[in-house]
Amino acid sequence: MILGVAEWLSFKLGWNVTNIRIAFIVAFLVFGTGLGLYLILWIVKHFSH
């Protein structure tokens, strides 16, 4: 996506980046939480260096 969260999360968890991107999209469409979760994880990624 835009801020690099999916790639960062795939590196941390050892999962495929495509699966993580699909999970964000499904979470956004079904639960409405994907965007908020994405932004929270961006903040964690940004300040965890």
C-alpha positions as CSV (number, residue, x, y, z in Angstrom):
1,M,0.0,0.0,0.0
2,I,1.2,3.5,0.5
3,L,3.1,3.7,3.7
4,G,4.9,0.4,3.7
5,V,3.0,-1.2,6.5
6,A,2.2,-4.4,4.7
7,E,5.9,-5.0,3.8
8,W,7.0,-4.2,7.3
9,L,4.4,-6.5,8.8
10,S,5.2,-9.3,6.4
11,F,8.9,-9.0,7.4
12,K,8.0,-9.1,11.1
13,L,5.6,-12.0,10.9
14,G,7.2,-13.9,8.1
15,W,4.0,-13.9,6.0
16,N,3.4,-13.2,2.4
17,V,2.9,-9.5,1.7
18,T,0.1,-10.2,-0.7
19,N,-1.9,-12.0,2.0
20,I,-1.4,-9.2,4.4
21,R,-2.7,-6.7,1.8
22,I,-5.7,-8.8,1.1
23,A,-6.4,-9.1,4.9
24,F,-6.3,-5.3,5.2
25,I,-8.8,-4.9,2.3
26,V,-11.1,-7.6,3.7
27,A,-10.9,-6.0,7.2
28,F,-11.8,-2.6,5.7
29,L,-14.7,-3.9,3.6
30,V,-16.2,-6.3,6.1
31,F,-15.5,-4.8,9.4
32,G,-14.6,-1.2,8.6
33,T,-11.4,-1.5,10.6
34,G,-8.8,-2.0,8.0
35,L,-7.9,1.7,7.5
36,G,-7.7,2.4,11.2
37,L,-5.7,-0.6,11.9
38,Y,-3.4,0.3,9.0
39,L,-2.8,3.8,10.4
40,I,-2.2,2.4,13.9
41,L,0.4,0.0,12.5
42,W,2.0,2.8,10.6
43,I,2.5,4.8,13.8
44,V,4.0,1.7,15.5
45,K,6.3,1.2,12.5
46,H,7.3,4.8,12.4
47,F,8.2,5.1,16.0
48,S,9.8,1.6,16.5
49,H,13.1,2.3,14.8
